[in-house]
């Protein structure tokens, strides 16, 4: 079985409902946290999660 990991919220650091595998790749994924009710854009590649900062309008 391939290695898996839960995605944690970059704001409150709690587990979200998203589980990723080692071969999962996401670009501009809108991650929603059910606890803090925040949505954050992320990139995922080989279990490395990067937060995308949106430019202020």
PQR file of N, CA, C, O and H, with PARSE charges and radii, in Angstrom:
ATOM      1  N   UNK A   1       0.837  -1.179   0.000 -0.4000 1.5000
ATOM      2  CA  UNK A   1       0.000   0.000   0.000 -0.0000 2.0000
ATOM      3  C   UNK A   1       0.883   1.244   0.000  0.5500 1.7000
ATOM      4  O   UNK A   1       1.912   1.289   0.675 -0.5500 1.4000
ATOM      5  N   UNK A   2       0.474   2.240  -0.755 -0.4000 1.5000
ATOM      6  CA  UNK A   2       1.255   3.462  -0.847 -0.0000 2.0000
ATOM      7  C   UNK A   2       1.069   4.327   0.393  0.5500 1.7000
ATOM      8  O   UNK A   2       0.043   4.266   1.070 -0.5500 1.4000
ATOM      9  H   UNK A   2      -0.361   2.203  -1.304  0.4000 1.0000
ATOM     10  N   UNK A   3       2.074   5.123   0.670 -0.4000 1.5000
ATOM     11  CA  UNK A   3       2.036   6.011   1.823 -0.0000 2.0000
ATOM     12  C   UNK A   3       0.949   7.069   1.630  0.5500 1.7000
ATOM     13  O   UNK A   3       0.816   7.639   0.547 -0.5500 1.4000
ATOM     14  H   UNK A   3       2.909   5.173   0.121  0.4000 1.0000
ATOM     15  N   UNK A   4       0.179   7.327   2.681 -0.4000 1.5000
ATOM     16  CA  UNK A   4      -0.876   8.336   2.626 -0.0000 2.0000
ATOM     17  C   UNK A   4      -0.722   9.300   3.794  0.5500 1.7000
ATOM     18  O   UNK A   4      -0.045   9.014   4.781 -0.5500 1.4000
ATOM     19  H   UNK A   4       0.288   6.864   3.561  0.4000 1.0000
ATOM     20  N   UNK A   5      -1.377  10.459   3.649 -0.4000 1.5000
ATOM     21  CA  UNK A   5      -1.303  11.468   4.691 -0.0000 2.0000
ATOM     22  C   UNK A   5      -2.557  12.338   4.634  0.5500 1.7000
ATOM     23  O   UNK A   5      -3.097  12.600   3.559 -0.5500 1.4000
ATOM     24  H   UNK A   5      -1.927  10.692   2.847  0.4000 1.0000
ATOM     25  N   UNK A   6      -3.006  12.777   5.795 -0.4000 1.5000
ATOM     26  CA  UNK A   6      -4.113  13.728   5.849 -0.0000 2.0000
ATOM     27  C   UNK A   6      -3.563  15.123   5.622  0.5500 1.7000
ATOM     28  O   UNK A   6      -2.468  15.443   6.084 -0.5500 1.4000
ATOM     29  H   UNK A   6      -2.568  12.564   6.669  0.4000 1.0000
ATOM     30  N   UNK A   7      -4.309  15.949   4.919 -0.4000 1.5000
ATOM     31  CA  UNK A   7      -3.913  17.333   4.703 -0.0000 2.0000
ATOM     32  C   UNK A   7      -4.392  18.141   5.900  0.5500 1.7000
ATOM     33  O   UNK A   7      -5.566  18.075   6.264 -0.5500 1.4000
ATOM     34  H   UNK A   7      -5.199  15.689   4.543  0.4000 1.0000
ATOM     35  N   UNK A   8      -3.500  18.895   6.510 -0.4000 1.5000
ATOM     36  CA  UNK A   8      -3.894  19.740   7.634 -0.0000 2.0000
ATOM     37  C   UNK A   8      -4.064  21.184   7.173  0.5500 1.7000
ATOM     38  O   UNK A   8      -3.421  21.630   6.224 -0.5500 1.4000
ATOM     39  H   UNK A   8      -2.546  18.948   6.214  0.4000 1.0000
ATOM     40  N   UNK A   9      -4.929  21.890   7.856 -0.4000 1.5000
ATOM     41  CA  UNK A   9      -5.216  23.279   7.522 -0.0000 2.0000
ATOM     42  C   UNK A   9      -3.985  24.138   7.812  0.5500 1.7000
ATOM     43  O   UNK A   9      -3.417  24.041   8.900 -0.5500 1.4000
ATOM     44  H   UNK A   9      -5.452  21.527   8.628  0.4000 1.0000
ATOM     45  N   UNK A  10      -3.557  24.984   6.852 -0.4000 1.5000
ATOM     46  CA  UNK A  10      -2.394  25.830   7.102 -0.0000 2.0000
ATOM     47  C   UNK A  10      -2.682  26.978   8.075  0.5500 1.7000
ATOM     48  O   UNK A  10      -1.750  27.641   8.532 -0.5500 1.4000
ATOM     49  H   UNK A  10      -4.018  25.063   5.969  0.4000 1.0000
ATOM     50  N   UNK A  11      -3.942  27.221   8.394 -0.4000 1.5000
ATOM     51  CA  UNK A  11      -4.306  28.317   9.299 -0.0000 2.0000
ATOM     52  C   UNK A  11      -4.429  27.823  10.741  0.5500 1.7000
ATOM     53  O   UNK A  11      -3.777  28.355  11.640 -0.5500 1.4000
ATOM     54  H   UNK A  11      -4.699  26.683   8.022  0.4000 1.0000
ATOM     55  N   UNK A  12      -5.274  26.796  10.961 -0.4000 1.5000
ATOM     56  CA  UNK A  12      -5.495  26.308  12.333 -0.0000 2.0000
ATOM     57  C   UNK A  12      -4.782  24.986  12.633  0.5500 1.7000
ATOM     58  O   UNK A  12      -4.792  24.530  13.776 -0.5500 1.4000
ATOM     59  H   UNK A  12      -5.804  26.364  10.231  0.4000 1.0000
ATOM     60  N   UNK A  13      -4.162  24.365  11.621 -0.4000 1.5000
ATOM     61  CA  UNK A  13      -3.360  23.147  11.752 -0.0000 2.0000
ATOM     62  C   UNK A  13      -4.147  21.912  12.184  0.5500 1.7000
ATOM     63  O   UNK A  13      -3.575  20.970  12.733 -0.5500 1.4000
ATOM     64  H   UNK A  13      -4.154  24.736  10.692  0.4000 1.0000
ATOM     65  N   UNK A  14      -5.450  21.916  11.938 -0.4000 1.5000
ATOM     66  CA  UNK A  14      -6.257  20.728  12.195 -0.0000 2.0000
ATOM     67  C   UNK A  14      -6.409  19.911  10.927  0.5500 1.7000
ATOM     68  O   UNK A  14      -6.215  20.414   9.820 -0.5500 1.4000
ATOM     69  H   UNK A  14      -5.914  22.682  11.492  0.4000 1.0000
ATOM     70  N   UNK A  15      -6.763  18.629  11.103 -0.4000 1.5000
ATOM     71  CA  UNK A  15      -6.956  17.749   9.961 -0.0000 2.0000
ATOM     72  C   UNK A  15      -8.181  18.168   9.162  0.5500 1.7000
ATOM     73  O   UNK A  15      -9.214  18.518   9.731 -0.5500 1.4000
ATOM     74  H   UNK A  15      -6.920  18.221  12.002  0.4000 1.0000
ATOM     75  N   UNK A  16      -8.058  18.131   7.832 -0.4000 1.5000
ATOM     76  CA  UNK A  16      -9.202  18.374   6.966 -0.0000 2.0000
ATOM     77  C   UNK A  16      -9.758  17.030   6.511  0.5500 1.7000
ATOM     78  O   UNK A  16      -9.312  15.985   6.986 -0.5500 1.4000
ATOM     79  H   UNK A  16      -7.219  17.847   7.369  0.4000 1.0000
ATOM     80  N   UNK A  17     -10.714  17.043   5.608 -0.4000 1.5000
ATOM     81  CA  UNK A  17     -11.313  15.798   5.128 -0.0000 2.0000
ATOM     82  C   UNK A  17     -10.617  15.252   3.895  0.5500 1.7000
ATOM     83  O   UNK A  17     -11.126  14.336   3.250 -0.5500 1.4000
ATOM     84  H   UNK A  17     -11.076  17.892   5.222  0.4000 1.0000
ATOM     85  N   UNK A  18      -9.455  15.806   3.559 -0.4000 1.5000
ATOM     86  CA  UNK A  18      -8.727  15.416   2.357 -0.0000 2.0000
ATOM     87  C   UNK A  18      -7.551  14.514   2.746  0.5500 1.7000
ATOM     88  O   UNK A  18      -6.759  14.847   3.627 -0.5500 1.4000
ATOM     89  H   UNK A  18      -9.042  16.550   4.083  0.4000 1.0000
ATOM     90  N   UNK A  19      -7.458  13.381   2.077 -0.4000 1.5000
ATOM     91  CA  UNK A  19      -6.352  12.456   2.274 -0.0000 2.0000
ATOM     92  C   UNK A  19      -5.605  12.351   0.949  0.5500 1.7000
ATOM     93  O   UNK A  19      -6.233  12.204  -0.100 -0.5500 1.4000
ATOM     94  H   UNK A  19      -8.102  13.110   1.361  0.4000 1.0000
ATOM     95  N   UNK A  20      -4.281  12.423   0.978 -0.4000 1.5000
ATOM     96  CA  UNK A  20      -3.480  12.356  -0.241 -0.0000 2.0000
ATOM     97  C   UNK A  20      -2.504  11.189  -0.167  0.5500 1.7000
ATOM     98  O   UNK A  20      -2.079  10.779   0.913 -0.5500 1.4000
ATOM     99  H   UNK A  20      -3.771  12.543   1.830  0.4000 1.0000
ATOM    100  N   UNK A  21      -2.159  10.664  -1.342 -0.4000 1.5000
ATOM    101  CA  UNK A  21      -1.161   9.606  -1.447 -0.0000 2.0000
ATOM    102  C   UNK A  21       0.150  10.211  -1.933  0.5500 1.7000
ATOM    103  O   UNK A  21       0.199  11.380  -2.316 -0.5500 1.4000
ATOM    104  H   UNK A  21      -2.504  10.997  -2.220  0.4000 1.0000
ATOM    105  N   UNK A  22       1.205   9.412  -1.914 -0.4000 1.5000
ATOM    106  CA  UNK A  22       2.524   9.896  -2.323 -0.0000 2.0000
ATOM    107  C   UNK A  22       2.545  10.306  -3.793  0.5500 1.7000
ATOM    108  O   UNK A  22       3.349  11.157  -4.174 -0.5500 1.4000
ATOM    109  H   UNK A  22       1.164   8.463  -1.602  0.4000 1.0000
ATOM    110  N   UNK A  23       1.682   9.724  -4.629 -0.4000 1.5000
ATOM    111  CA  UNK A  23       1.670  10.067  -6.047 -0.0000 2.0000
ATOM    112  C   UNK A  23       0.605  11.108  -6.405  0.5500 1.7000
ATOM    113  O   UNK A  23       0.338  11.324  -7.587 -0.5500 1.4000
ATOM    114  H   UNK A  23       1.029   9.033  -4.319  0.4000 1.0000
ATOM    115  N   UNK A  24      -0.005  11.755  -5.412 -0.4000 1.5000
ATOM    116  CA  UNK A  24      -1.023  12.784  -5.643 -0.0000 2.0000
ATOM    117  C   UNK A  24      -0.363  14.105  -6.018  0.5500 1.7000
ATOM    118  O   UNK A  24       0.604  14.530  -5.386 -0.5500 1.4000
ATOM    119  H   UNK A  24       0.211  11.580  -4.452  0.4000 1.0000
ATOM    120  N   UNK A  25      -0.899  14.749  -7.054 -0.4000 1.5000
ATOM    121  CA  UNK A  25      -0.451  16.084  -7.447 -0.0000 2.0000
ATOM    122  C   UNK A  25      -1.672  16.981  -7.581  0.5500 1.7000
ATOM    123  O   UNK A  25      -2.615  16.645  -8.298 -0.5500 1.4000
ATOM    124  H   UNK A  25      -1.685  14.403  -7.567  0.4000 1.0000
ATOM    125  N   UNK A  26      -1.662  18.110  -6.902 -0.4000 1.5000
ATOM    126  CA  UNK A  26      -2.748  19.092  -6.967 -0.0000 2.0000
ATOM    127  C   UNK A  26      -2.160  20.456  -7.277  0.5500 1.7000
ATOM    128  O   UNK A  26      -1.112  20.825  -6.747 -0.5500 1.4000
ATOM    129  H   UNK A  26      -0.896  18.383  -6.320  0.4000 1.0000
ATOM    130  N   UNK A  27      -2.836  21.200  -8.132 -0.4000 1.5000
ATOM    131  CA  UNK A  27      -2.415  22.569  -8.449 -0.0000 2.0000
ATOM    132  C   UNK A  27      -3.615  23.479  -8.258  0.5500 1.7000
ATOM    133  O   UNK A  27      -4.704  23.198  -8.760 -0.5500 1.4000
ATOM    134  H   UNK A  27      -3.687  20.901  -8.562  0.4000 1.0000
ATOM    135  N   UNK A  28      -3.415  24.569  -7.531 -0.4000 1.5000
ATOM    136  CA  UNK A  28      -4.473  25.547  -7.258 -0.0000 2.0000
ATOM    137  C   UNK A  28      -5.717  24.876  -6.680  0.5500 1.7000
ATOM    138  O   UNK A  28      -6.835  25.135  -7.127 -0.5500 1.4000
ATOM    139  H   UNK A  28      -2.531  24.797  -7.123  0.4000 1.0000
ATOM    140  N   UNK A  29      -5.517  24.019  -5.691 -0.4000 1.5000
ATOM    141  CA  UNK A  29      -6.618  23.301  -5.063 -0.0000 2.0000
ATOM    142  C   UNK A  29      -7.203  24.139  -3.929  0.5500 1.7000
ATOM    143  O   UNK A  29      -6.469  24.547  -3.029 -0.5500 1.4000
ATOM    144  H   UNK A  29      -4.609  23.809  -5.328  0.4000 1.0000
ATOM    145  N   UNK A  30      -8.526  24.406  -3.954 -0.4000 1.5000
ATOM    146  CA  UNK A  30      -9.142  25.185  -2.873 -0.0000 2.0000
ATOM    147  C   UNK A  30      -9.438  24.284  -1.662  0.5500 1.7000
ATOM    148  O   UNK A  30     -10.443  23.574  -1.638 -0.5500 1.4000
ATOM    149  H   UNK A  30      -9.123  24.075  -4.685  0.4000 1.0000
ATOM    150  N   UNK A  31      -8.570  24.322  -0.684 -0.4000 1.5000
ATOM    151  CA  UNK A  31      -8.703  23.501   0.519 -0.0000 2.0000
ATOM    152  C   UNK A  31      -9.612  24.223   1.514  0.5500 1.7000
ATOM    153  O   UNK A  31      -9.337  25.356   1.910 -0.5500 1.4000
ATOM    154  H   UNK A  31      -7.753  24.898  -0.703  0.4000 1.0000
ATOM    155  N   UNK A  32     -10.703  23.551   1.915 -0.4000 1.5000
ATOM    156  CA  UNK A  32     -11.632  24.128   2.887 -0.0000 2.0000
ATOM    157  C   UNK A  32     -11.457  23.424   4.221  0.5500 1.7000
ATOM    158  O   UNK A  32     -11.418  22.195   4.278 -0.5500 1.4000
ATOM    159  H   UNK A  32     -10.926  22.631   1.594  0.4000 1.0000
ATOM    160  N   UNK A  33     -11.351  24.194   5.288 -0.4000 1.5000
ATOM    161  CA  UNK A  33     -11.221  23.649   6.636 -0.0000 2.0000
ATOM    162  C   UNK A  33     -12.597  23.685   7.313  0.5500 1.7000
ATOM    163  O   UNK A  33     -13.188  24.758   7.438 -0.5500 1.4000
ATOM    164  H   UNK A  33     -11.382  25.193   5.241  0.4000 1.0000
ATOM    165  N   UNK A  34     -13.119  22.522   7.754 -0.4000 1.5000
ATOM    166  CA  UNK A  34     -14.429  22.516   8.398 -0.0000 2.0000
ATOM    167  C   UNK A  34     -14.431  23.141   9.792  0.5500 1.7000
ATOM    168  O   UNK A  34     -15.490  23.518  10.294 -0.5500 1.4000
ATOM    169  H   UNK A  34     -12.638  21.651   7.652  0.4000 1.0000
ATOM    170  N   UNK A  35     -13.270  23.254  10.421 -0.4000 1.5000
ATOM    171  CA  UNK A  35     -13.234  23.821  11.769 -0.0000 2.0000
ATOM    172  C   UNK A  35     -13.168  25.349  11.752  0.5500 1.7000
ATOM    173  O   UNK A  35     -13.975  26.010  12.406 -0.5500 1.4000
ATOM    174  H   UNK A  35     -12.410  22.947  10.013  0.4000 1.0000
ATOM    175  N   UNK A  36     -12.215  25.911  11.010 -0.4000 1.5000
ATOM    176  CA  UNK A  36     -12.072  27.379  11.013 -0.0000 2.0000
ATOM    177  C   UNK A  36     -12.833  28.057   9.874  0.5500 1.7000
ATOM    178  O   UNK A  36     -12.866  29.284   9.787 -0.5500 1.4000
ATOM    179  H   UNK A  36     -11.560  25.374  10.479  0.4000 1.0000
ATOM    180  N   UNK A  37     -13.448  27.247   8.997 -0.4000 1.5000
ATOM    181  CA  UNK A  37     -14.295  27.747   7.902 -0.0000 2.0000
ATOM    182  C   UNK A  37     -13.539  28.647   6.923  0.5500 1.7000
ATOM    183  O   UNK A  37     -14.129  29.546   6.324 -0.5500 1.4000
ATOM    184  H   UNK A  37     -13.422  26.250   9.067  0.4000 1.0000
ATOM    185  N   UNK A  38     -12.238  28.406   6.762 -0.4000 1.5000
ATOM    186  CA  UNK A  38     -11.406  29.176   5.842 -0.0000 2.0000
ATOM    187  C   UNK A  38     -11.104  28.341   4.607  0.5500 1.7000
ATOM    188  O   UNK A  38     -11.039  27.114   4.677 -0.5500 1.4000
ATOM    189  H   UNK A  38     -11.759  27.676   7.248  0.4000 1.0000
ATOM    190  N   UNK A  39     -10.922  29.009   3.484 -0.4000 1.5000
ATOM    191  CA  UNK A  39     -10.534  28.332   2.246 -0.0000 2.0000
ATOM    192  C   UNK A  39      -9.167  28.869   1.829  0.5500 1.7000
ATOM    193  O   UNK A  39      -8.938  30.078   1.825 -0.5500 1.4000
ATOM    194  H   UNK A  39     -10.974  30.006   3.427  0.4000 1.0000
ATOM    195  N   UNK A  40      -8.264  27.953   1.478 -0.4000 1.5000
ATOM    196  CA  UNK A  40      -6.899  28.307   1.121 -0.0000 2.0000
ATOM    197  C   UNK A  40      -6.512  27.572  -0.153  0.5500 1.7000
ATOM    198  O   UNK A  40      -6.846  26.399  -0.320 -0.5500 1.4000
ATOM    199  H   UNK A  40      -8.450  26.970   1.482  0.4000 1.0000
ATOM    200  N   UNK A  41      -5.809  28.254  -1.052 -0.4000 1.5000
ATOM    201  CA  UNK A  41      -5.308  27.595  -2.261 -0.0000 2.0000
ATOM    202  C   UNK A  41      -3.985  26.913  -1.936  0.5500 1.7000
ATOM    203  O   UNK A  41      -3.105  27.504  -1.309 -0.5500 1.4000
ATOM    204  H   UNK A  41      -5.537  29.207  -0.917  0.4000 1.0000
ATOM    205  N   UNK A  42      -3.853  25.643  -2.377 -0.4000 1.5000
ATOM    206  CA  UNK A  42      -2.621  24.895  -2.118 -0.0000 2.0000
ATOM    207  C   UNK A  42      -2.163  24.174  -3.372  0.5500 1.7000
ATOM    208  O   UNK A  42      -2.948  23.932  -4.289 -0.5500 1.4000
ATOM    209  H   UNK A  42      -4.567  25.163  -2.886  0.4000 1.0000
ATOM    210  N   UNK A  43      -0.874  23.832  -3.401 -0.4000 1.5000
ATOM    211  CA  UNK A  43      -0.278  22.923  -4.380 -0.0000 2.0000
ATOM    212  C   UNK A  43       0.223  21.728  -3.571  0.5500 1.7000
ATOM    213  O   UNK A  43       0.727  21.887  -2.460 -0.5500 1.4000
ATOM    214  H   UNK A  43      -0.237  24.029  -2.656  0.4000 1.0000
ATOM    215  N   UNK A  44       0.079  20.522  -4.144 -0.4000 1.5000
ATOM    216  CA  UNK A  44       0.590  19.316  -3.497 -0.0000 2.0000
ATOM    217  C   UNK A  44       1.361  18.505  -4.520  0.5500 1.7000
ATOM    218  O   UNK A  44       0.880  18.261  -5.627 -0.5500 1.4000
ATOM    219  H   UNK A  44      -0.331  20.392  -5.047  0.4000 1.0000
ATOM    220  N   UNK A  45       2.563  18.088  -4.143 -0.4000 1.5000
ATOM    221  CA  UNK A  45       3.368  17.204  -4.986 -0.0000 2.0000
ATOM    222  C   UNK A  45       4.246  16.361  -4.064  0.5500 1.7000
ATOM    223  O   UNK A  45       5.019  16.902  -3.274 -0.5500 1.4000
ATOM    224  H   UNK A  45       2.954  18.286  -3.244  0.4000 1.0000
ATOM    225  N   UNK A  46       4.128  15.044  -4.165 -0.4000 1.5000
ATOM    226  CA  UNK A  46       4.876  14.081  -3.355 -0.0000 2.0000
ATOM    227  C   UNK A  46       4.752  14.373  -1.855  0.5500 1.7000
ATOM    228  O   UNK A  46       5.751  14.400  -1.137 -0.5500 1.4000
ATOM    229  H   UNK A  46       3.500  14.605  -4.807  0.4000 1.0000
ATOM    230  N   UNK A  47       3.541  14.587  -1.400 -0.4000 1.5000
ATOM    231  CA  UNK A  47       3.193  14.866  -0.003 -0.0000 2.0000
ATOM    232  C   UNK A  47       3.739  16.196   0.513  0.5500 1.7000
ATOM    233  O   UNK A  47       3.641  16.467   1.710 -0.5500 1.4000
ATOM    234  H   UNK A  47       2.729  14.566  -1.983  0.4000 1.0000
ATOM    235  N   UNK A  48       4.308  17.030  -0.351 -0.4000 1.5000
ATOM    236  CA  UNK A  48       4.746  18.371   0.035 -0.0000 2.0000
ATOM    237  C   UNK A  48       3.638  19.356  -0.300  0.5500 1.7000
ATOM    238  O   UNK A  48       3.190  19.434  -1.444 -0.5500 1.4000
ATOM    239  H   UNK A  48       4.387  16.810  -1.323  0.4000 1.0000
ATOM    240  N   UNK A  49       3.200  20.105   0.702 -0.4000 1.5000
ATOM    241  CA  UNK A  49       2.082  21.030   0.544 -0.0000 2.0000
ATOM    242  C   UNK A  49       2.610  22.459   0.581  0.5500 1.7000
ATOM    243  O   UNK A  49       3.333  22.843   1.501 -0.5500 1.4000
ATOM    244  H   UNK A  49       3.564  20.041   1.632  0.4000 1.0000
ATOM    245  N   UNK A  50       2.238  23.244  -0.438 -0.4000 1.5000
ATOM    246  CA  UNK A  50       2.622  24.650  -0.518 -0.0000 2.0000
ATOM    247  C   UNK A  50       1.372  25.501  -0.530  0.5500 1.7000
ATOM    248  O   UNK A  50       0.423  25.206  -1.256 -0.5500 1.4000
ATOM    249  H   UNK A  50       1.652  22.932  -1.185  0.4000 1.0000
ATOM    250  N   UNK A  51       1.364  26.553   0.268 -0.4000 1.5000
ATOM    251  CA  UNK A  51       0.232  27.475   0.315 -0.0000 2.0000
ATOM    252  C   UNK A  51       0.460  28.566  -0.724  0.5500 1.7000
ATOM    253  O   UNK A  51       1.552  29.125  -0.823 -0.5500 1.4000
ATOM    254  H   UNK A  51       2.135  26.792   0.858  0.4000 1.0000
ATOM    255  N   UNK A  52      -0.586  28.865  -1.498 -0.4000 1.5000
ATOM    256  CA  UNK A  52      -0.524  29.900  -2.532 -0.0000 2.0000
ATOM    257  C   UNK A  52      -1.117  31.171  -1.959  0.5500 1.7000
ATOM    258  O   UNK A  52      -2.277  31.202  -1.548 -0.5500 1.4000
ATOM    259  H   UNK A  52      -1.473  28.411  -1.417  0.4000 1.0000
ATOM    260  N   UNK A  53      -0.312  32.214  -1.935 -0.4000 1.5000
ATOM    261  CA  UNK A  53      -0.789  33.509  -1.452 -0.0000 2.0000
ATOM    262  C   UNK A  53      -1.463  34.245  -2.590  0.5500 1.7000
ATOM    263  O   UNK A  53      -0.871  34.429  -3.653 -0.5500 1.4000
ATOM    264  H   UNK A  53       0.631  32.189  -2.268  0.4000 1.0000
ATOM    265  N   UNK A  54      -2.699  34.667  -2.373 -0.4000 1.5000
ATOM    266  CA  UNK A  54      -3.414  35.427  -3.386 -0.0000 2.0000
ATOM    267  C   UNK A  54      -3.018  36.894  -3.269  0.5500 1.7000
ATOM    268  O   UNK A  54      -2.902  37.408  -2.157 -0.5500 1.4000
ATOM    269  H   UNK A  54      -3.179  34.517  -1.510  0.4000 1.0000
ATOM    270  N   UNK A  55      -2.808  37.576  -4.385 -0.4000 1.5000
ATOM    271  CA  UNK A  55      -2.459  39.002  -4.305 -0.0000 2.0000
ATOM    272  C   UNK A  55      -3.627  39.820  -3.786  0.5500 1.7000
ATOM    273  O   UNK A  55      -4.786  39.561  -4.111 -0.5500 1.4000
ATOM    274  H   UNK A  55      -2.902  37.159  -5.289  0.4000 1.0000
ATOM    275  N   UNK A  56      -3.300  40.805  -2.978 -0.4000 1.5000
ATOM    276  CA  UNK A  56      -4.354  41.690  -2.439 -0.0000 2.0000
ATOM    277  C   UNK A  56      -4.886  42.580  -3.533  0.5500 1.7000
ATOM    278  O   UNK A  56      -4.125  43.167  -4.302 -0.5500 1.4000
ATOM    279  H   UNK A  56      -2.358  41.016  -2.714  0.4000 1.0000
ATOM    280  N   UNK A  57      -6.209  42.677  -3.597 -0.4000 1.5000
ATOM    281  CA  UNK A  57      -6.827  43.493  -4.648 -0.0000 2.0000
ATOM    282  C   UNK A  57      -7.097  44.891  -4.170  0.5500 1.7000
ATOM    283  O   UNK A  57      -7.615  45.713  -4.927 -0.5500 1.4000
ATOM    284  H   UNK A  57      -6.827  42.200  -2.972  0.4000 1.0000
TER
END
